[in-house]
Amino acid sequence: MRRETRVVKVGNIKIGCGEKIAIQSMLNAPADDFEKNLIQLKALEEAGCEIVRMAVPDMNAVKVLGKLKEHASIPLVADIHFDYRLALESLEAGVDKIRINPGNIGSRDKVAAVADACKLKSVPIRIGVNSGSVEKELLEKFGGATPEAMVESAFRHVKMLEECDFFDTVISIKSSDVKNMIEAYSLVAERCDYPLHLGVTEAGTERSSLIKSSIGIGSLVAKGIGDTIRVSITDDPVKEVYAAKDILKALNVRVETPQIVACPTCGRTKIDLVTLANQVEDAVKNIKKPIKIAVMGCVVNGPGEAREADIGIAGGDGCAVLFKKGEILRKVPESEIVKELLNEIEKM
């Protein structure tokens, strides 16, 4: 059961209860380089990213953001720190959402200026709090960047916006500590009905991030908490999109592309199943069919063990058999396995 929230609209994407969990990423090309950001934007769109964020450190970045907006088919989010004028200029450039930490924007009149401009243009605000942005007095009160401290910080910022009569808000409370992240989001989910943007911040390299993000984001989504997610990876942001898809797919929350099941191999395996499984995974990653594909190591047990799969292959000695729902279709030579599998998928 999904947590009930209000719904916030970001461009043509709705975030909140009853809507699909939206997948986000962030451009990491130099903020003043339009061409590199455009190439990355198009790659993210192709991978299935639904909302993309861009750092806006100065007015040159605002100009790039405005040009990107002309080419974007998905909503753009301006990531603002410290200078509220950059938020105002980003709104004029056509941005679909503003990400701020109201506590570092400055005086309340500056926060109000951003809130009023967003309200006028029907643009939502994401309050972004993380373990490194908690106010000094809260660190002292709670003895560090604890989940309670982060939640208290977030609600301070929520209150600032509510006092400006602004409620079109999404909240994120990220930490690099997975347990703290889970607890913080769980606490804030109990106290409000704002949509939540989930993520483990500074999650590290691809391997590290996949582990941390799967545990952190996955645990919360499994409990019905979370309305949009970003998997943070120190790498090409396209990998973030595929990781987010896989996390949601593993939870049967959003199954829009094939699921791969594969055996871990054993002494009966007569085929290079590791290479084959990776080839299959890469070949089907952009296929828009919610099917389950099995890649099994032996003909003896493979088709039976993977009977729940819609289609699959089971390796032999230099060959494999294709099967559907456990029923063998035909034998194919090793060099033709992926091609023949794709042909059968195309017919489905």
C-alpha positions as CSV (number, residue, x, y, z in Angstrom):
1,M,0.0,0.0,0.0
2,R,1.5,3.3,-1.1
3,R,1.6,6.1,1.4
4,E,-1.1,8.7,0.7
5,T,0.3,12.1,-0.3
6,R,-0.8,15.2,-2.2
7,V,0.2,15.2,-5.9
8,V,2.7,17.6,-7.2
9,K,3.1,18.3,-11.0
10,V,6.6,18.7,-12.5
11,G,6.1,19.6,-16.1
12,N,4.1,16.8,-17.5
13,I,5.0,14.4,-14.7
14,K,2.8,13.9,-11.6
15,I,4.6,13.0,-8.4
16,G,2.6,11.5,-5.5
17,C,0.1,9.0,-4.3
18,G,-1.5,7.0,-7.1
19,E,1.1,8.1,-9.7
20,K,4.0,5.9,-10.8
21,I,7.3,6.4,-9.0
22,A,9.2,8.8,-11.3
23,I,12.9,8.1,-12.1
24,Q,15.3,11.0,-11.9
25,S,18.9,11.7,-12.6
26,M,21.3,14.7,-12.8
27,L,23.5,16.2,-15.4
28,N,27.2,16.2,-14.5
29,A,28.7,17.9,-17.5
30,P,30.3,21.4,-16.8
31,A,27.3,23.7,-16.1
32,D,28.5,26.3,-18.7
33,D,28.9,23.8,-21.6
34,F,25.6,23.6,-23.6
35,E,26.8,20.9,-26.1
36,K,28.0,18.4,-23.5
37,N,24.9,18.9,-21.4
38,L,22.6,18.4,-24.4
39,I,24.4,15.2,-25.4
40,Q,24.0,13.9,-21.8
41,L,20.3,15.1,-21.6
42,K,19.5,13.1,-24.8
43,A,21.3,10.0,-23.5
44,L,19.3,10.2,-20.3
45,E,16.0,10.6,-22.2
46,E,16.9,7.6,-24.3
47,A,17.6,5.5,-21.2
48,G,14.2,6.3,-19.7
49,C,14.9,9.2,-17.3
50,E,11.7,11.1,-16.5
51,I,13.0,14.2,-14.6
52,V,16.5,15.6,-14.9
53,R,18.3,18.1,-12.6
54,M,21.0,20.5,-13.4
55,A,23.3,22.4,-11.1
56,V,22.9,26.2,-11.5
57,P,26.0,27.8,-9.9
58,D,25.9,31.1,-11.9
59,M,24.1,33.1,-14.6
60,N,26.0,31.3,-17.4
61,A,24.4,28.0,-16.2
62,V,21.0,29.7,-16.3
63,K,21.6,30.5,-20.0
64,V,22.6,26.9,-20.6
65,L,19.5,25.7,-18.7
66,G,17.3,27.9,-20.9
67,K,18.7,26.5,-24.1
68,L,18.4,22.9,-22.8
69,K,14.7,23.6,-22.1
70,E,14.2,24.2,-25.8
71,H,15.5,20.7,-26.6
72,A,14.2,18.7,-23.6
73,S,11.3,16.2,-23.8
74,I,11.4,15.7,-20.0
75,P,11.1,18.2,-17.1
76,L,14.2,20.1,-16.0
77,V,15.0,20.9,-12.4
78,A,17.3,23.8,-11.4
79,D,19.5,22.9,-8.4
80,I,20.1,26.2,-6.5
81,H,22.3,27.0,-3.6
82,F,22.8,30.3,-1.8
83,D,21.8,32.8,-4.5
84,Y,18.0,33.2,-4.7
85,R,18.3,35.3,-7.8
86,L,19.5,32.2,-9.7
87,A,16.2,30.5,-8.8
88,L,14.2,33.5,-10.1
89,E,16.2,33.6,-13.4
90,S,15.8,29.9,-13.8
91,L,12.1,30.3,-13.5
92,E,12.2,32.9,-16.3
93,A,14.2,30.4,-18.4
94,G,11.3,28.0,-18.2
95,V,12.5,25.5,-15.6
96,D,9.9,23.0,-14.4
97,K,11.0,22.7,-10.7
98,I,13.3,24.4,-8.3
99,R,15.5,22.5,-5.8
100,I,16.6,24.6,-2.9
101,N,17.6,24.4,0.8
102,P,15.6,27.4,2.1
103,G,18.0,27.7,5.0
104,N,20.9,28.6,2.7
105,I,19.0,31.0,0.4
106,G,19.1,33.8,3.0
107,S,16.5,36.0,4.6
108,R,12.8,35.1,4.7
109,D,12.0,37.8,2.1
110,K,14.3,36.0,-0.3
111,V,12.6,32.6,0.4
112,A,9.3,34.4,-0.1
113,A,10.4,35.9,-3.4
114,V,11.3,32.4,-4.7
115,A,8.0,30.9,-3.4
116,D,5.9,33.7,-4.9
117,A,7.6,33.3,-8.3
118,C,7.1,29.6,-8.2
119,K,3.5,29.9,-7.2
120,L,2.9,32.4,-10.1
121,K,4.3,30.0,-12.6
122,S,2.9,26.8,-11.0
123,V,6.4,25.4,-10.5
124,P,7.0,23.1,-7.5
125,I,9.9,23.3,-5.0
126,R,11.9,20.4,-3.7
127,I,13.4,21.0,-0.3
128,G,16.7,19.2,-0.2
129,V,18.2,18.4,3.2
130,N,21.1,16.1,3.7
131,S,23.4,15.1,6.5
132,G,25.9,17.9,5.5
133,S,23.3,20.7,5.5
134,V,21.9,20.4,9.0
135,E,22.0,23.6,10.9
136,K,24.7,23.9,13.6
137,E,22.2,24.3,16.5
138,L,20.4,21.1,15.4
139,L,23.7,19.2,15.3
140,E,24.3,20.3,18.8
141,K,20.8,19.6,20.0
142,F,20.7,16.0,18.5
143,G,24.4,15.2,18.8
144,G,25.1,15.1,15.1
145,A,23.3,14.7,11.8
146,T,20.9,12.1,13.2
147,P,17.7,11.2,11.4
148,E,15.8,13.4,14.0
149,A,18.1,16.3,13.2
150,M,17.6,16.0,9.5
151,V,13.8,15.7,9.9
152,E,13.7,18.8,12.2
153,S,15.8,20.7,9.6
154,A,13.4,19.7,6.8
155,F,10.3,20.8,8.7
156,R,11.9,24.2,9.5
157,H,12.2,24.7,5.7
158,V,8.7,23.4,5.1
159,K,7.4,25.9,7.6
160,M,9.2,28.7,5.8
161,L,7.3,27.8,2.6
162,E,4.0,27.2,4.3
163,E,4.3,30.7,5.9
164,C,4.6,32.0,2.3
165,D,1.3,30.1,1.5
166,F,3.3,27.7,-0.6
167,F,2.4,24.0,-0.5
168,D,3.5,22.6,-3.9
169,T,6.5,20.9,-2.2
170,V,8.5,17.7,-2.5
171,I,10.8,16.7,0.4
172,S,14.1,14.9,0.3
173,I,16.2,14.0,3.3
174,K,19.3,12.2,2.1
175,S,22.2,10.7,4.0
176,S,25.2,8.7,3.0
177,D,24.5,6.5,6.0
178,V,21.8,4.0,4.7
179,K,20.3,3.3,8.1
180,N,20.0,7.0,8.9
181,M,18.5,7.6,5.5
182,I,15.8,4.9,6.0
183,E,14.9,6.2,9.5
184,A,14.8,9.8,8.4
185,Y,12.4,9.2,5.5
186,S,10.3,6.9,7.7
187,L,10.0,9.7,10.3
188,V,9.1,12.4,7.9
189,A,6.5,10.1,6.2
190,E,4.6,9.9,9.5
191,R,4.5,13.7,9.9
192,C,3.3,15.0,6.6
193,D,1.6,14.3,3.3
194,Y,4.2,15.9,1.0
195,P,5.6,13.6,-1.7
196,L,9.1,12.3,-1.0
197,H,12.1,12.2,-3.3
198,L,14.3,9.2,-2.2
199,G,18.0,8.8,-2.5
200,V,21.2,7.8,-0.7
201,T,23.5,10.7,-1.2
202,E,27.2,10.3,-2.0
203,A,26.5,6.6,-2.5
204,G,29.8,6.1,-4.3
205,T,30.9,4.1,-7.3
206,E,28.6,1.9,-9.3
207,R,29.1,-1.2,-7.1
208,S,28.8,0.7,-3.9
209,S,25.8,2.7,-5.0
210,L,23.9,-0.3,-6.2
211,I,24.2,-2.0,-2.8
212,K,23.4,1.2,-0.8
213,S,20.7,2.4,-3.0
214,S,19.0,-1.0,-3.3
215,I,18.9,-1.3,0.5
216,G,17.9,2.3,1.2
217,I,15.5,3.1,-1.6
218,G,14.3,-0.5,-1.9
219,S,13.5,-0.8,1.8
220,L,11.4,2.4,1.8
221,V,9.6,1.6,-1.5
222,A,8.8,-1.8,-0.2
223,K,7.0,-0.1,2.8
224,G,5.0,2.2,0.4
225,I,7.2,5.2,1.0
226,G,8.6,7.2,-1.9
227,D,7.2,9.0,-4.9
228,T,10.3,9.7,-7.0
229,I,13.8,8.4,-6.8
230,R,17.4,9.2,-7.9
231,V,20.1,6.6,-7.6
232,S,23.4,8.5,-7.0
233,I,26.4,7.0,-8.8
234,T,29.9,8.4,-9.2
235,D,29.8,7.6,-12.9
236,D,27.8,8.2,-16.1
237,P,24.3,9.3,-15.0
238,V,22.7,7.0,-17.5
239,K,23.8,4.2,-15.2
240,E,21.6,5.8,-12.5
241,V,18.5,5.5,-14.7
242,Y,19.1,1.8,-15.3
243,A,19.8,1.2,-11.6
244,A,16.6,2.9,-10.6
245,K,14.6,0.9,-13.1
246,D,16.1,-2.3,-11.8
247,I,15.3,-1.4,-8.1
248,L,11.7,-0.7,-9.0
249,K,11.4,-3.8,-11.2
250,A,12.8,-6.0,-8.5
251,L,10.0,-4.9,-6.2
252,N,7.4,-5.4,-8.9
253,V,6.5,-1.7,-8.6
254,R,7.3,-0.7,-12.1
255,V,7.9,-3.6,-14.5
256,E,8.1,-2.0,-17.9
257,T,11.2,-3.7,-19.3
258,P,12.3,-7.4,-19.2
259,Q,13.3,-9.0,-15.9
260,I,16.3,-11.4,-16.2
261,V,16.6,-14.4,-14.0
262,A,19.7,-16.5,-14.3
263,C,21.2,-19.5,-12.5
264,P,24.5,-19.0,-10.7
265,T,26.0,-22.0,-12.7
266,C,27.4,-25.3,-11.3
267,G,29.5,-28.2,-12.5
268,R,26.8,-29.3,-15.0
269,T,27.2,-26.0,-17.0
270,K,28.8,-26.6,-20.5
271,I,28.4,-23.1,-21.8
272,D,29.9,-19.7,-20.9
273,L,26.7,-18.6,-19.1
274,V,28.3,-15.6,-17.4
275,T,29.1,-14.0,-20.8
276,L,25.8,-15.1,-22.2
277,A,23.7,-13.7,-19.3
278,N,25.4,-10.3,-19.7
279,Q,24.9,-10.3,-23.5
280,V,21.2,-11.0,-23.0
281,E,20.8,-8.4,-20.3
282,D,22.4,-5.8,-22.5
283,A,20.4,-6.8,-25.6
284,V,17.0,-6.5,-24.0
285,K,17.5,-3.5,-21.7
286,N,15.6,-1.1,-23.9
287,I,12.8,-3.5,-24.9
288,K,9.5,-2.1,-23.6
289,K,7.9,-5.4,-22.6
290,P,7.2,-6.5,-19.0
291,I,8.3,-10.1,-19.5
292,K,10.5,-12.4,-17.5
293,I,13.5,-13.9,-19.4
294,A,15.5,-16.9,-18.0
295,V,19.1,-17.6,-18.7
296,M,19.8,-21.1,-17.4
297,G,23.0,-23.2,-17.3
298,C,21.8,-26.7,-18.3
299,V,19.0,-28.4,-20.3
300,V,18.4,-31.0,-17.6
301,N,17.0,-28.6,-14.9
302,G,16.8,-25.2,-16.7
303,P,13.4,-25.2,-18.4
304,G,11.7,-26.8,-15.4
305,E,13.3,-24.5,-12.8
306,A,12.4,-21.4,-14.8
307,R,8.9,-22.5,-15.7
308,E,7.6,-19.1,-14.4
309,A,9.6,-17.2,-17.0
310,D,7.8,-16.1,-20.2
311,I,10.7,-17.2,-22.3
312,G,14.2,-18.5,-21.7
313,I,17.3,-20.3,-22.8
314,A,19.1,-23.3,-21.3
315,G,22.7,-24.0,-22.2
316,G,24.0,-27.3,-23.5
317,D,27.4,-28.3,-24.9
318,G,28.0,-25.6,-27.5
319,C,24.3,-25.0,-27.9
320,A,21.1,-24.1,-26.1
321,V,17.4,-24.7,-26.1
322,L,14.8,-22.0,-26.3
323,F,11.7,-22.5,-24.1
324,K,8.5,-20.7,-23.2
325,K,6.8,-21.3,-19.9
326,G,8.9,-24.4,-19.4
327,E,8.1,-25.9,-22.8
328,I,11.1,-26.4,-25.1
329,L,10.7,-24.8,-28.6
330,R,13.9,-25.8,-30.4
331,K,17.7,-26.2,-30.1
332,V,20.0,-23.4,-31.4
333,P,23.8,-23.2,-31.8
334,E,25.8,-21.2,-29.3
335,S,26.6,-18.4,-31.8
336,E,22.9,-17.8,-32.6
337,I,21.5,-17.9,-29.0
338,V,21.0,-14.2,-28.4
339,K,19.7,-13.6,-32.0
340,E,17.2,-16.4,-31.8
341,L,16.0,-15.3,-28.4
342,L,15.5,-11.7,-29.6
343,N,13.5,-13.1,-32.6
344,E,11.1,-15.0,-30.3
345,I,10.8,-11.9,-28.0
346,E,9.8,-9.8,-31.0
347,K,6.9,-12.2,-31.7
348,M,5.6,-11.8,-28.2
